[in-house]
Each structure stands twice: as structure tokens, then as C-alpha cells.
């Protein structure tokens, strides 16, 4: 009885840790990028720093200290055909998602992200990974309608920010599609540390090239990079800790739990941001629309999990979910 109680306490502690880190990381990024706070308005540079930090820390933990293990099976062919596209889409997601925070509120950005299942499903159908059905069409319609209602209720709509956020959604949807192909076609299943070890350097390179041309000249022209090492290192460390918390939750619970926790986290971000940031003004239409979208997202998650459970054994399902969920929290930035 005592062991079961202790296990339950540990499990809930991991879930709360994930929700706290995931929500906190979104607020932290907004705080760093905001002109009224830290004033580091370089989302591309911030994302690049995250990927460099993740690459260095993964190497330190796996190759130097050997605290964690990188799973075997990676080949040059798999890296070129799978890891590079995943890394490029991950870089695109983080870059555009962080840039959106310069133009729209955290709450509105989170509401727009609810359209993610629609983008994943449409691209999945186009790639032959999903099958169109009346059931899924209804779910996609509910999500889309909810996001449209939430957008209609937004008081200050900046379309530049909306375009950036939608670009980030498309990038994340493509990343998940590539991940699914990676798992199904290549037959290689990796834990989150292994995925970060392989993907982070690739994402860093994909970010470094546009940073040289787009943000570095601006940073040079400003005369100072406005670089606060302690804050930015803490920000990068929180990103890495967030990815580890995803792994801990899945290891001690299930893929369903992390999805439910993700929905709870989304509501926490939307509601708390209204108190933290002056640019967030929630309306009843906002909340009703987002509520409708979340109902659709919950139905989509349930459908996906039932489909994956019927297609494979519990252990295989959990491994596949681990791969797909790796760094999705980071992309919530």
C-alpha cells in the first residue's frame, strides 16, 4: 500500500513538473523576447542558442559523463533521409513560433496552435499515412470551427503574427509526419535523449544559416547584442529540462497521460498569460471558441491512441509515442 501511494505521488509529481516546465518555458520565452522585459528581440538567435545548448548538453551526458545512453541503429542513410528533414522542420517550427510572440499574445498563439491536429491530418492524408473518413472530417471541422471562433473573438489581431504562428504549425505538422515515416518505414525507435542527440545539431545548423543573413546584421547594427548570459543560459536549460520531463512522464505513465497533461497545460497558459502580460485580453468568445477546439483536440487524441493501440502492442505504442512526443513541448515555445 505504501509503495503504491509513493508511486502515485511520484507520478503526479512528474505530471505537475511537466505542466509547470512547459507553461513556464512559454512565459520565459515571451519574457526574454519582449521589448518591455529582457528585450532580446531575436527569436532566431534565441532558438539557435537553445539548439546549441541542447547539442552540447546531450554530448556531455551521453559521451563524456555517460549518464545516459544513445540507442544504436542510426546509419548515414537514415540520418540524411530522416533526421535532416526532421531537424529542418523542427528548426522552422521553433523559429516561426518564437517570432510570433513578437506580434501576438501568448494566449492567442496557444489558441492558434489548437489547429495542429488539422494540419497533421491533412498532410498525413496527402502522404498516405491517414485515411479520410466521416468521423475524422467531423473532428477536423470541430477543431477548425473552434479556432475560427477564438480568432474572431481576439481583440488585437496582428496578421503578421498569425502568419508566423501558422507557419510554425505547418512546420510542426511536417515534423510529426516525418517522425511517423521515420518510425514506420525505417523501423528505428529512439528515446527522447537519442532524438535530441541526433536532431539538435542538425536543427542548429539549419538555424545558423538564416541567422547569419537575417539577424546577425541587425544585432551588429544595434551596437550591442544585448546579451544577458545568465538569463539566456537558464532559458536554454529550462528547454532541455522540459524535454526530459516529457520522457519522465511517458516512462512513468502513458502516452495518453502526456496528451491529457498537454491539454491541461494549454488552458493554464491561456488563463495565466492574461494575468502576466499586458497584451493579453481574453474575451468570452475567445474562451468559448478555444473550448470547442479543445473538445475536438481531445477527440482526435482519443482516436489516434485507439488506432495505434489496435495496430501494435502496448510497448511498441509507447515507444512510437515517445518518439513523436520528443521535443513537442519545446516547440510550444
Secondary structure, 3 states (H helix, E strand, C coil): CHHHHHHHHHHHHHHHHHHHHHHHHHHHHHHHHCCCCCCCCCHHHHHHHHHHHHHHHHHHHHHHCCCCCCCCCCCHHHHHHHHHHHHHHHHHHHHHHHHHCCCCCHHHHHHHHCCHHHHHHHHHHHCCCCCCCHHHHHHHHHHHHHHHHHHHCCCCCCHHHHHHHHHHHHHHHHHHHHHHHHHHHHCCCCCHHHHHHHHHHHHHHHHHHHHHHHCHHHHHHCCCCCCCHHHHHHHHHHHHHHHHHHHHHHHHCCHHHHHHHHHHHHHHHHHHHHHHCCCCCCCHHHHHHHHHHHHHHHHHHHHHHHHHHHHCCHHHHHHHHHHHHCCCCHHHC
